[in-house]
């Protein structure tokens, strides 16, 4: 089955120790998104890739970076995790045109729950 | 600015009964999409149903239907014949510019046996 895969499902890191979360997809979608979701809140978009074009949200901290080496894979790098970065990180994909239609479904992976000690 | 409002922080329903989860939205765009996602305690966001702003018929997907009232800017989710496995958080979302999703605050649904 075509799907969005995130590894690992659970990640524990130490305060200030860099961590990388990975996402892969077999849907061949051109857009990939990273969301941060804290407890009892809605997901918050960090950034997304339209093909190879990186689009950062204005309020995403510099501590968060991303790489997309090819269509299938996307990585979220947290350079120096703080206690406030503990959250669920969700990757999503969609097949979208560069328009304002807002009608394309995003499909999510199972998420990576990050704990910062 | 685009906005999604879910006014019910929590709802409960008896097993096998129907339940409606409310969602209102605000946008000045003519073309947009409305989505409902289910998030169980495991954390995965599961796509349930989609309604396009130009769709004249209400969307249905199995036990899920979307009561779309464009003039009132509402897109309520109806779950028929509730099951224990329906207990989860439910998010209403709108497709914004460049397909960004704008989420509501969510409604936590509890299905009681």
Boltz contact constraints between the chains, C-beta under 6 A:
constraints:
  - contact:
      token1: [A, 42]
      token2: [B, 103]
      max_distance: 6.0
  - contact:
      token1: [A, 42]
      token2: [B, 105]
      max_distance: 6.0
  - contact:
      token1: [A, 42]
      token2: [B, 106]
      max_distance: 6.0
  - contact:
      token1: [A, 43]
      token2: [B, 103]
      max_distance: 6.0
  - contact:
      token1: [A, 88]
      token2: [B, 43]
      max_distance: 6.0
  - contact:
      token1: [A, 94]
      token2: [B, 99]
      max_distance: 6.0
  - contact:
      token1: [A, 96]
      token2: [B, 99]
      max_distance: 6.0
  - contact:
      token1: [A, 100]
      token2: [B, 97]
      max_distance: 6.0
  - contact:
      token1: [A, 101]
      token2: [B, 31]
      max_distance: 6.0
  - contact:
      token1: [A, 102]
      token2: [B, 32]
      max_distance: 6.0
  - contact:
      token1: [A, 102]
      token2: [B, 33]
      max_distance: 6.0
  - contact:
      token1: [A, 102]
      token2: [B, 95]
      max_distance: 6.0
  - contact:
      token1: [A, 102]
      token2: [B, 96]
      max_distance: 6.0
  - contact:
      token1: [A, 102]
      token2: [B, 99]
      max_distance: 6.0
  - contact:
      token1: [A, 103]
      token2: [B, 33]
      max_distance: 6.0
  - contact:
      token1: [A, 103]
      token2: [B, 52]
      max_distance: 6.0
  - contact:
      token1: [A, 103]
      token2: [B, 95]
      max_distance: 6.0
  - contact:
      token1: [A, 104]
      token2: [B, 99]
      max_distance: 6.0
  - contact:
      token1: [A, 105]
      token2: [B, 47]
      max_distance: 6.0
  - contact:
      token1: [A, 105]
      token2: [B, 50]
      max_distance: 6.0
  - contact:
      token1: [A, 106]
      token2: [B, 101]
      max_distance: 6.0
  - contact:
      token1: [A, 108]
      token2: [B, 45]
      max_distance: 6.0
  - contact:
      token1: [A, 110]
      token2: [B, 44]
      max_distance: 6.0
  - contact:
      token1: [A, 111]
      token2: [B, 43]
      max_distance: 6.0
